[in-house]
Amino acid sequence: MKVLVTGGAGFIGSHLVSRFLDEGHTVAVVDNLSTGKQKNIHPKARFYKVDITRPGGLRRIFAKEKPEVVSHHAAQVSVWQSVQNPVFDARVNILGTISLLQECIVANVRQVIFASSGGAIYREPKTTPPSERGVVEPLSAYGIGKFSGDLYLRYFWHIYRLNYVSLRYANVYGPRQDPFGEAGVAAIFAEKLLKGESPVINGSGKQTRDFVYVDDVVEANYRAFHAKARGIFNVGTGKETSIRKIFSYIAGCIDPMLKPSFGPAKQGEAMRSVVDASRIRRTLSWKPRVSIKEGLRRTVDSFKAERTQSGSVA
Ligand SMILES: NC(=O)c1ccc[n+]([C@@H]2O[C@H](COP(=O)([O-])OP(=O)(O)OC[C@H]3O[C@@H](n4cnc5c(N)ncnc54)[C@H](O)[C@@H]3O)[C@@H](O)[C@H]2O)c1
């Protein structure tokens, strides 16, 4: 099958590209390298350094590659940036997504798989984790953009019968996550601790997130691709882990004597974020396989290896 992955030079997208190639598919990557990295691009994938918002750019690539499946992972990924500059966020995450969907219609694409967000769109849970029917109440322009993507997918299905799956990810972590971005607390902590610095925990550290390992996310994508399912699916563990706990697991892999620093709480930050992923479990028999401790150990190992390769450590 011919697969086009937008955002394939990024964290999640690059892992997906490897999986599609390993399974014998042909892969083209579209990425403007704004947060993605050249070194993440698989040598067997054809790479187009193109911005998804650039008129004409996508049209030429679709005409050349004739993809059957499009995995849409390119996005403006910073919640903070989306609050500072909602117009830019909407340009990439809403208009960019619509442009891509239009090209899918022109090129007769069979299926689109979209990286949506469980963490950024649901109302903060008081009791049980939200299912896909949970109340949508995004608190950032980023969340609004991701939810718009879901709505446009449904619209394109109704009007054009463009088959789609939207995967609403919880907090994804793992090797290749950017340790210098604002999100990705595991990557940020691992990088700081390996440098011998003390990471800052915002607020009490008792805030919880649903951490799902990147290989499990890739598996969810691959099942969605294979089963030719349609609709919206939460992708998470249904379990909450506090930021303090994440710190202590990571410190445990490096030096258990290390201690965090505490800074002021981030304004507007949710205390809890978790999703109910029973629909994908029922429909696609997907369930997370990598425990948080194991996932963090693998993440720290990969950061150590990267530092050794780049010569950051003797
Ligand atoms: N990491 C998470 O926890 C998480 C959670 C929910 C949803 N997501 C979604 O998953 C996707 C991948 O996120 P990630 O964590 O791998 O981030 P990432 O920043 O590593 O990947 C995003 C990629 O998109 C590319 N990109 C950005 N704007 C572009 C544009 N205009 N044209 C072409 N390429 C562009 C970037 O260069 C980068 O390679 C995103 O859509 C993100 O919103 C991620």
The ligand as an ORCA input file, in Angstrom:
! r2SCAN-3c Opt
* xyz 0 1
  N       2.713     14.022     21.605
  C       1.523     13.961     22.126
  O       1.353     13.673     23.322
  C       0.293     14.207     21.276
  C      -0.967     14.127     21.888
  C      -2.103     14.369     21.106
  C      -1.981     14.629     19.749
  N      -0.738     14.720     19.188
  C      -0.662     15.023     17.760
  O       0.197     14.088     17.134
  C       0.856     14.700     16.030
  C       2.352     14.489     16.136
  O       2.820     15.150     17.319
  P       4.293     14.946     17.891
  O       4.200     14.914     19.350
  O       4.972     13.852     17.145
  O       4.937     16.373     17.533
  P       6.135     16.771     16.538
  O       6.300     18.245     16.680
  O       7.313     15.919     16.802
  O       5.528     16.421     15.117
  C       4.814     17.340     14.305
  C       5.460     17.366     12.932
  O       4.690     18.196     12.043
  C       5.599     18.999     11.290
  N       4.874     20.214     10.878
  C       4.407     21.204     11.678
  N       3.784     22.139     10.934
  C       3.842     21.724      9.648
  C       3.386     22.274      8.420
  N       2.726     23.443      8.367
  N       3.617     21.588      7.265
  C       4.299     20.403      7.305
  N       4.749     19.847      8.447
  C       4.540     20.496      9.594
  C       6.753     19.276     12.241
  O       7.943     19.670     11.578
  C       6.883     17.942     12.960
  O       7.751     17.065     12.271
  C       0.419     16.165     16.039
  O      -0.656     16.318     15.137
  C      -0.051     16.387     17.450
  O      -1.007     17.423     17.543
  C       0.387     14.518     19.923
*
